[in-house]
Amino acid sequence: MSATWKLRFQSALLRCWPDTLFGRLALLLVVVALASHVLALSLLFELRPEFGPPPGLPHPFPPPHGAPAMGNFPPPPHHGPPLSGILLEMGVRLGALLLAAWVGARWLSAPLGRLARSTFELTANIHRPALRLEGTRECREAGAGINQLQQHILAQLEERDQFVAAVSHDLRTPLTRLALRAESLENETDRQRFGQDIREMDLMIRATLDHLCGSADQEATVHLDLASLVDSLVSDRREMGQSVHQVQPNDKAGSVATPKIQAQVSAMRRCMGNLIDNAVAYGGGAEIGLEEDTQEVRVLVSDRGPSIPAGALEKVLRPFVRLETSRNRHTGGVGLGLAAVSDIMRRHGGRVELSNRSGGGLQAVLVFPK
């Protein structure tokens, strides 16, 4: 029976407890105002001096010689509270309000802080567990809305992956048949031209599908040594006969050789590989350097190819954007390489910066905040 009454009491207490941010703040202010008044008045009455007996009561000490009779002894003057008492009351109230403001801010902002941190984690990993619904009603409703949005995004990603898989199969099948038929052509020139067109179409399809699938890559994040990754990329490209070299920047005082970040290995290899491919394709070679200071880690990929107009440095980071100078069969891409680099860096919390080098060439900088 006692357990039942305990549950009823807890249920009634929870129903009376404010559930909104406004209700809890209002309750806190009412409690603080009442407590501060009670505390200040208690201290004031306990510490104020005695003002003497009220008029009409006998004085505890006899009057001096020659003084009027006891019944005619004038009472001491009655003064108001001293200045120290007033200052004490004001100090107690001010201290109580400041303490309540600090406690209330911590109490009311804690659920919002947790919600904000969870939301930022969701931007980095859409497949993370759903948000916990806790705190005030406003926080729970916001968390429920974010969870519902996450489910919609996951459903759209799944539909997109199915669409990409279907498109990949539907497009590659006729391309394979075309390639086989092109090999049976008797004319050597026609066979080479058809083969070149088919390879270009296959490259465009592959790049487009890789770009669409890469944005939802759920590779695990590890503690990545950028120096080792750069060494691996440089070694692989030099074995392929490409002019790729690693350089140590000498114009930065804070440059070091072994920066480390939290990143996805395959995504970061694809990101740097795209920049190296760009440098080799347009500049004939690439130079890679590493920098680190107290705030950022930077990877620099430079070439001596043609520069990019200043107004197009941001534009080329968009998908399917190619400059007029790259629209040819031999050097022109699909326009997704730099867009993939920008997308990967954004998912890692960083950014890519493009700038023209003095003396000609382009420099791409991958910036990772610490």
Sequence and secondary structure as in RCSB ss.txt:
>XXXX:A:sequence
MSATWKLRFQSALLRCWPDTLFGRLALLLVVVALASHVLALSLLFELRPEFGPPPGLPHPFPPPHGAPAMGNFPP
PPHHGPPLSGILLEMGVRLGALLLAAWVGARWLSAPLGRLARSTFELTANIHRPALRLEGTRECREAGAGINQLQ
QHILAQLEERDQFVAAVSHDLRTPLTRLALRAESLENETDRQRFGQDIREMDLMIRATLDHLCGSADQEATVHLD
LASLVDSLVSDRREMGQSVHQVQPNDKAGSVATPKIQAQVSAMRRCMGNLIDNAVAYGGGAEIGLEEDTQEVRVL
VSDRGPSIPAGALEKVLRPFVRLETSRNRHTGGVGLGLAAVSDIMRRHGGRVELSNRSGGGLQAVLVFPK
>XXXX:A:secstr
 HHHHHHHHHHHHHHHS  SHHHHHHHHHHHHHHHHHHHHHHHHHHHS      TTS  SS   TT   GGG   
       HHHHHHHHHHHHHHHHHHHHHHHHHHHHHHHHHHHHHHHHHH TTS      SSHHHHHHHHHHHHHH
HHHHHHHHHHHHHHHHHHHHHHHHHHHHHHHHHT S HHHHHHHHHHHHHHHHHHHHHHHHHHHTT     EEEE
HHHHHHHHHHHHHHTT  EEE   SS TT  S  EEEE HHHHHHHHHHHHHHHHHHHS EEEEEEE SSEEEEE
EE  S    GGGTTGGGSTT   GGG STTT   S HHHHHHHHHHHTT EEEEEE TTS EEEEEEEE 
